[in-house]
C-alpha cells in the first residue's frame, strides 16, 4: 500500500498532463488548419490571413506557457474543451468580415477629395498636441531612467498604473483629453490614407508622423509595454493592407523607416521588460514573461471566463450605457472592487472575446458577436472591386477589434468615445459619398488590370 499510493498519484498526475496536452493540441490543430485554408484561398498577404496567423502562433505558444514549470504562478492546471471551441468560433465569427479585404478582390480604394482629407488630417493631428504636451516631462526622465536605472521602469509603471486606475471621474470629464485620446487612436488610419496621395504637404505629413509616435512614446514615458506593442501591431496590420497601393519608391522608404522605428521602440520594450522583471522575486525566466504576455489570453479564457461567477454588467465593454444614469464612470480600481466576486479581472489578458463574456455572459456575448458580424460582413461587401472610404473605416475598426488578442480595445469611457467617433465618421461619409460622389476619388492598386470609368 505504501508503494501503491504514490503510483496512483503519479498516474493521475500524468493523466492530467496528457489531457491538457490533448486539449492544447485540438486548439492548435483548429488554428493551424484554418490558417492553411485561409492562406490558400486568400494569399499570404491578406489581412485576414495575418490576423489568423497571429492567433495560430498564440495557440502554439500556449503549449510552452501552460506546460512550463513557471505556469504554476499564473494558471489553473485544469483545461476544458468547450472554452477552446467557444473562443475559436467567436473569434472566427468576428474575423469573417475581413475576408472581403483580400488583395485578390480589391483593385481600387476610394478616398475623400484632397481638401477634405487634408482637413481631416490637420484637425485630428492638432487634437493630439495636448497629449504630446502631457507626456513630455515624463518622457524626458523616462528615456534616461530606463537606460541607466534598471529599477526605474518598475517604479514608473507602478506609479502611472496607480494614477490611471484611481483617476476620479466623479467631477466630470476633461474634454480636451478625450478629444486628444480619440485623435491618437484614429490618426494611424488617416496617416496611411494620406500616404496614398501623390502630392503630400510636408507640414501635414510631419504633424501626422508626430501624432503617430505619441502613443509608443507615452509607453516609454510610463514604462508601459502595451502602448508600444499595440502600436507596432496596428502599424503592421495597416501597412499590410495599404502596401499594394503604394508606389515602389514609397514602399522602400517606408520599409526602411519602419525598421528603424521598430529597432528603437523594440529596444525600449526590452529595457522596460528587464526593469519590471527585476522586481520579480520568483524564478520565472524572462522568455517566459514575453511568451505569457503574448499568449496567455486563450488559457485565461479557458480557466475562468466561461464560468466567472457572474458578469460585469457591461461596465468594462460598454460603460456609456451607465454614464447617463450615474453621470460618472467607475475607475479601474472601483470596477475591480465592485466585481471582486468574479474569478478574474482585467489585470489578466483574456482576449476581446473574454472581455465580452465577462461583461455579458457566454450567451449574451455570442448574440452580440453574431449580430455585429452579420452587419459588418454585409456592410463590407465590395462592389466592382472597390473599397469605399466608409468601408475603410470599417476595416480600421475590424483591425483594432480583431487585433485585441489581449483585451477589447474600445473599452471604458475613452474607448467607447473612440468607437462612437468611428461610427459617426462611417455614417457621415457613407451619406456624403452617395449624395456628393464628386468629392471622392479612386486610388488604383499598383499594376491593376481592372479599370473604372473615372480615376483621379
N, C-alpha and C positions, 0 to 999 in steps of 0.2 A: 504493500500500500504506500509506503514511503517513496518507492520508486515510481509508482503508477501516477500519483497526483501531478508531479512535475511534467510527466509525459502528456497528460491530458491538457495541462496549461499550455505547454508548447504547441500541442496540436491545435488548440483553439486559437492561439495567437497566430499561428501560421495560416489557419483558415481565414482569419480576418484580413491578413495581408493579401492573400490570394484573391479574396472577394474584392478588396479595394483596387487591386491591380486590374482585375477583370472589368470593373466599372469604369475605371480611368481609360481602359483600352476601348471600351464601347464608345465613350465620349470622343476619344481621339479618332477612332475609325469614322464616326459620323462626320467630323470636320475634315479629315483628310480626303475622304471620298467626295464630299461636297466641293471642296476646293478643286480637286482634279476635274470634276464635271464642269464647274463654272469656268475654270480656266480653258477647258476645251471649247466651250460654247462661246465665250466672250473674249478670250485672249488674256495674256498675262498682264496687260497694261490697263485693263478696265478697272474702274474704281471699285466695282462690286467684287472683283477678284482680289484686289489688295485688301479690302476690309475682311473678307473671309479668310485670306491668308493670315491676317493678324490673329483672328480667333483660332485658327488652326495651330499656329505657333503657341498660343496660350494653352491650348489643350495638351500639347506635347510637354510644355514646361511644367504643367500640373503634376506630371509624374515625379519630377525632381523635388518640387517644393512640398509635396504631400508625403513622399516616402523617405525623404532625408531625415536624419535624426533631429534636426532643428525644428521640424514640424510640430513637435510636442508643445512648443511655446505658443503656437498660433491656431492649430486646427484640432477638431474632434476626430478621433480615429474611427469614424463610422460613416461611410458614404452610402448613398442610396441611388437607385437608378432613375426614379421618377423626376427628381430635381434636375438631373442632367438632361433628360428628354424634354422637360418643360422649358428649360433655358435654351436648348438648341432650337426648338420650334418657335419660341417667341423671338429669338434673335433673327431667325430666317424670315419670319413674317415681316419684321420691320426692315430688314435689309432688302427685301424683294423689290421695292420701287427703284433701287439703284440699278436693276437690270436694264432699265431704259437708257442708262447713260453709258453704254458700251461704245468705245470708239468706232466699232464696226457699223453702228447705227446712226452716227452723227456726222454731218458734213458742214453745218453752219451753227454759229452762236449768234443770237440776237442781243444787241446792246442798245441802251438809250443813245440818243444823239450825243455828240461830243460835248455840247454845252451842258446838257443835263448830267452826264456822267462826271464832268469836271466839277460841277456844283456839288454833287453828292460827295465826291472825294474831299473837297475843301471843307464842307460842313462837318463831316464825320472826323476828319483828321484834326481839325481845330478843337473839336469837343474833347479830344484826348489830352490836350495840353494840361488840363487840371490834374490828370493822373500822373503826367510826367513831373510836374512841379512837386507833387506829393511824395514821389519816391526818390527824388534827387538827394536829400540829406542822408537817407538810409543807404542809398546806392554808393555814395562816396565812401562810407565806412565799410559797407559790405564787400566791395571789391578788394579792399586791402585786408580786412579782417579775415575773410575766408581763406586768403592765401597764406597769411602769416600766423594765424592762430587756429589750431585745429578744433578748439572748443567753441569758437565764435559762432559757427553755424548752428550748433545745438542750442546755444543761449538765444541767438537771434530768432530761430524758429520757434522756440518756446514762448518768447515774448510776443511775437507777431501773431501766433496762434491764439494765445490768451486774449489779446486785444480783439481779434476778429470774432472769436467765439462769444465774448462777453459784451460786444458792442450793443448799446441800448438803442432800440428803435421806437421807444415809447414816446419820445419827443418829436416824432416826425422823421422826414427823410431829407437828405441833402440832395437837392435836385441836380446840382452841378456834378456831384459824384456819380449819381445814377446815369446822367447823360454821358459822362466820361466812360463809365464802365460799359454801357451799351455800345458806344463808338469803338472801344477797344475790341469788342467781340466781333463786330461786323467789318471793321477795316480790312482784315486779311482778304475777305471776299472782294471788296472793292479794289484792292491792290491788284489782284490777278485780272480783274476785268479791265483795269486801267492799262495794264501791260499790253493788252491786245491792240491798243491804239497805236497807229504808226507815228503820229506826231504827239510827243509827250512833253508836257510843261515841266521843266526841271524843278520848279518850286513845288508843284503839286506832288511830283514823284518823291521829292525829299520829305515832304510832310507825311506821305503815306509810309515811307520806309521808317521814319522816326516812330510813327504810331505802331507799326508792326513790332518794333523792338521793345516797346514799353512793357508788354506782358512778360517776356522772358527776363528782361532786366529787373522787373519787380520781383521775379523769382530769386535772383541773386541778392537783391536788397533785403528780402525777408527770409532767405535761406529755404525757399520752397522749391522742391524738385518738381512738383506737379505743374507749376506755371511754366517751367522750362520744357518739360517733356510733352505737355499738351500742345504747346505752341509748335514744336517741331513736328509732331504727328499731323497737326492741322495743315502746316505748310506742305508736307509731303503729299497728303491726300489731294489738296487743291492743285498742286503742281502736276500730279499725275493726270488729272482731268484736263487741265488747260494746256499741257505741253504740246499736244498735236496741233494747236493753233498758233504756237509761237514760231517765228522765223528762226532759222538755224543760228544766226548770229546772236539773237536774243537768248536762245536756249543755252548756248555755250557760256555767255556772260552770267546767266542765272545759275547754271551748274557750278561755276567757279565761286561765285559769291556765296552760294548756299553751303558749299563745302567749308569755306572759311567761317561762316556763321555757326555751323554745326560743331566745328572744332572748338570755337570759343566757348559756346554755351555748354557743349559736352564736357569740356574741362571743368567748368564751374559746377556742373551737375555732379561730376565725380568728386570734386573737393567738398561740396556740400554733403554728399553721402558719407564720405570719410569722416567729416567733422561730426555729423549727427550720430554716426555709428560709434564714435569714440566714447560716447556716454553709455553705450550698451554694455551692461555688466555680464550678459550671458555669453556663451561660447558660439554664438551664431556667426558663421563666416560671411564676409562681405558679398560674395557671389550669390549667397542665398538671399540676402536682403534685396539685391537687384531683381532676382528671379521672382521673389514673392511680390515685389512692388508691381511687376508686370502681369503676373498670372494668378493672383490669389482670388480674383473675382468669382470664377466658377466654383471653387471649393467653399468659399464663404457662403455662396448662394446655396450650395448643396447642404452644408452643415446647419444653416439657420433659417433661411428666408422663407421656405415653404411652410414652416410651422414656427413662426417667430414669437408666438404667444400673444398676438394682437396685431393691430395696424397703427400707423402714424396718422391716420385720418387725413391724408393728403397734405400734411403740414410741411413736408420737405419738397415734394414734387410740385405742388400747386398751392403755395401759401396765399396767393392772391384771393382765393375763394373765402378766406377767413379775415383778410385785412379790412374789408368793408364792415364786418361785424365788430371787430376789436379796435379798428383804426391803428393797429400796430401788428408786428410780426414777432414771433419768438426768435431770439438769437439762438445760436447753436447750443450753448450751454443749457438754456431753458428748454430747448427742444429735447435734448438728451435726458434732462431731469423729468420732463413730463412723461416721456415714454421709456423710462428706465426699467419698466417691466418686460420690455422686449429682450430677446436673446442677443441681439446685435444692434449697433447703432452706426451712424455714418462715419465713424472713425475707421471702419473697415471697408474695403472695396468689395462690392457685390455685383458690379456691372449696372448699367442703367435699368436692366430688367429687374434686378434685385431691388432697386430703389422704388420702382412702381409696385412690386409685390409687397414690400414692406409698408407702403402707403395705403394700398387699396386691396391687398389680399391677392392670392393667385387667380381667382375667378375675375375679380374686378380689373386686374391688370391685363388679363387675356382679352377681355372685352374691349378695353381701351386700345390695345395694340392692334386688334383685328380691324376696328373701325378706322383708326388712324392710318393703318397700312392700306386699307381699301381706298380711302380718299387720296392718299399720296400716290398710290400706284396708278390711278386713273388720271390724276392731275399732272403727272409727269410723263404720260404717254406722248411720244413725239409725233409730229406731223411733218411730212416732207423732209425728214432728216434734219430738222431744225430744233435746237434747244432755245426756247424763248427766254427772255430775261426773267419773267416770273418763275419759270422752271429752274433757272439757275439759282434763284433764291431758295427754292425747294431743295435743290441739290446741296446747297450750303447747309441748310438745316439738317438734311439727312446725314451729311458727313459728320457734323458735330454730334448728332443724336446717336448714330450707329457707332461712332468712334468712342463712345463712353464705355470702354472696357473696364473702367474703374468706377465711375459714378455717372449719374444723369447730369448733363452739362447745362441744363436750363433750370436748375433747382433754386430754391429760396427766392427772395424778392428780386434780386438783381438778375438772376437767370430768367425768371418769369418776365421781367421787363424787356430783356433782350428778345425772348420768344415773341412777346407782343409786338415789338418793333418789326421783326421779320414778317409776322403775319400781316401787319399793316402795309409794309412795303410790297408784299406779294399781291394783295388785292388792289392797291393803288396802281401798280404798274400793269397788272392784268387789265384793269379798266382803261388805263391810258393807252396801252398798246392796241387795244381794239378800237378805241374812239379816235386816236390820232396816230395811225401807223407811220406817218411821215416823220415822226420824231424818233424812229428806231432804225437801226442799220444792221447789216448782217456781216459777220466776220467768217470767212471760209477757213476750213481746215487746210493745212499745207498739203498741196498736191491732190486735192479732192477732184474727183471726176464728175461730181454732180453739180449742176448749175440751177440757180433760181433766177427769176426774171430780173430782179433788181438787187445789186450788191454795191455797198459803199464802204 
